[in-house]
Amino acid sequence: MNPPAKIRVEADKLPSAATDGYRKMAREVGSFHATGRAKIDFAVYFASAFVLLWTVFVIATPFPEPDWVARISLFALASPVGWFVLVSRLNRWSLVLTDGRISLRHGPLPSPWTENIELIVREVRAFRHVGRALIAELEFDGSHANRQKVLKRRLPPRVAEYLAERLNAHLDAKREG
């Protein structure tokens, strides 16, 4: 499956092991690195339009003497919405699988609604996609307790399907080697 146009795959090399009879030779460690933009929701456009209209209203309407109150209310409203728009526009996510770890990072601006995640590969049983979410199914040594960890929400379905397929291929190749 080819990568969707909405993401950039910077590295996709499956782990391999060369065998010579009963001995295993030096093994190449695989790596996977994909990046994509944060999904911009309708709420971002709605909030941006609302702040723009409010700004026009505050600037165009003559207020009585203490018009600084209107200006402060405009700043108090525009600051969080502006931060939300900046984060939605500038941030990217990066999914990296290498050296037995899977990490999902968001940046460059911090945001309270996303978390950076790091998992150990041997604890992951499989990856799957459900709608627009990429999910890691986790299991623990010696227990029958299974858990699920949502790695990324609000992905386009084709991107979630592609990431789950490629990460599962890496897991399978690692287990076989």
C-alpha positions in Angstrom: 0.0 0.0 0.0 1.4 3.4 -1.0 1.4 6.1 1.6 -1.5 8.6 1.5 -0.8 12.1 0.3 -1.6 13.6 3.7 1.5 12.1 5.4 5.2 12.0 4.6 7.0 8.8 5.3 10.7 9.5 5.9 11.9 6.0 6.7 10.3 2.6 6.3 12.8 -0.2 6.6 11.6 -3.6 7.9 13.9 -5.4 10.3 15.7 -8.3 8.8 17.8 -11.3 9.9 20.2 -13.3 7.7 20.4 -16.9 8.7 23.2 -19.3 8.1 22.1 -22.8 9.1 21.2 -22.8 12.7 22.9 -19.6 13.6 21.5 -16.1 13.1 23.8 -13.5 11.6 23.9 -9.9 12.3 20.5 -8.4 12.2 19.5 -5.0 10.7 17.2 -3.0 13.0 14.2 -1.7 11.2 12.8 1.8 11.4 9.6 3.7 10.5 9.1 7.4 10.6 6.0 9.2 9.4 5.0 12.8 9.9 1.8 14.7 9.2 0.0 17.9 9.9 -2.5 18.3 12.8 -6.1 18.1 11.5 -7.8 21.4 11.4 -11.4 21.2 12.7 -14.4 23.1 11.7 -14.2 24.6 15.2 -11.0 26.4 14.3 -12.6 28.1 11.3 -15.7 29.0 13.3 -13.7 30.5 16.2 -11.5 32.4 13.8 -14.5 33.9 12.0 -16.1 34.8 15.3 -13.0 36.6 16.6 -12.7 38.4 13.3 -16.3 39.6 13.4 -15.9 40.6 17.1 -12.7 42.6 16.2 -14.6 44.4 13.4 -17.4 45.1 15.8 -15.1 46.5 18.6 -13.2 48.7 16.1 -16.2 50.0 14.2 -18.5 50.7 17.1 -17.9 53.9 19.0 -17.9 53.3 22.7 -18.4 55.7 25.5 -15.3 57.0 27.3 -13.9 53.8 28.8 -13.4 52.0 25.5 -10.3 50.2 27.0 -12.8 47.7 28.6 -13.9 46.7 25.1 -10.3 46.4 23.9 -9.4 44.2 27.0 -12.4 42.0 26.4 -11.3 41.6 22.7 -7.8 40.6 23.8 -9.2 38.2 26.4 -11.3 36.5 23.7 -8.7 36.6 20.9 -5.8 35.2 22.9 -7.0 31.7 23.5 -8.7 31.5 20.1 -5.5 32.8 18.5 -3.4 30.2 20.3 -5.8 27.4 19.2 -5.6 28.6 15.6 -1.7 28.8 15.7 -1.4 25.4 17.2 -3.8 23.9 14.7 -2.0 25.5 11.8 1.7 25.0 12.8 1.8 21.8 14.7 2.8 18.5 13.2 2.8 15.0 14.5 5.7 12.6 14.2 5.4 8.8 14.6 8.7 7.0 15.0 9.4 3.3 15.5 13.0 2.4 16.1 15.3 0.7 18.7 12.4 -1.2 20.3 10.4 2.0 21.0 7.4 3.7 19.4 7.0 7.4 20.0 4.4 9.9 18.9 5.4 13.5 19.3 3.5 16.7 18.6 5.2 20.1 18.1 6.6 22.7 17.9 4.0 24.5 20.0 2.7 22.9 23.2 -1.0 22.1 23.4 -3.1 20.8 26.2 -5.3 18.6 24.0 -2.5 16.4 22.7 -0.1 14.2 24.5 3.3 12.8 23.6 3.3 9.0 23.8 6.1 6.5 24.1 5.6 2.7 24.0 7.9 -0.3 24.2 7.5 -2.5 21.1 7.5 -5.8 23.0 4.4 -4.7 25.0 2.4 -4.1 21.8 0.4 -7.0 20.5 -1.0 -5.3 17.4 -2.1 -2.0 15.9 -5.5 -1.4 14.4 -7.5 1.5 13.2 -11.1 2.2 14.2 -12.6 4.9 12.0 -10.2 7.9 12.4 -8.2 6.6 15.3 -4.9 4.6 15.5 -5.0 2.2 18.4 -2.2 0.0 19.9 -3.4 -3.2 21.6 -1.1 -3.8 24.6 -0.4 -6.9 26.6 1.7 -7.4 29.7 4.1 -10.3 30.5 2.5 -13.1 32.5 -1.0 -11.6 32.6 -4.1 -12.0 30.6 -4.9 -8.3 30.9 -5.2 -6.6 27.6 -5.3 -2.9 27.2 -5.7 -0.4 24.4 -3.9 2.8 24.0 -5.2 5.4 21.5 -2.1 6.8 19.7 -3.7 9.3 17.5 -7.3 10.5 17.0 -8.8 12.5 14.2 -6.7 11.0 11.4 -8.2 10.5 7.9 -9.4 6.9 7.7 -6.9 6.1 4.9 -4.0 7.4 6.9 -5.0 5.5 10.0 -5.4 2.3 7.9 -1.9 2.8 6.3 -0.2 3.5 9.6 -1.8 0.4 11.3 -0.7 -1.8 8.3 2.9 -0.6 8.2 3.3 -0.8 12.0 1.9 -4.3 12.1 4.3 -5.3 9.3 7.2 -4.0 11.4 5.9 -5.9 14.5 5.5 -9.1 12.4 9.0 -8.8 10.9 10.5 -8.2 14.4 8.8 -11.2 15.9 9.9 -13.5 13.0 13.6 -12.3 13.2 
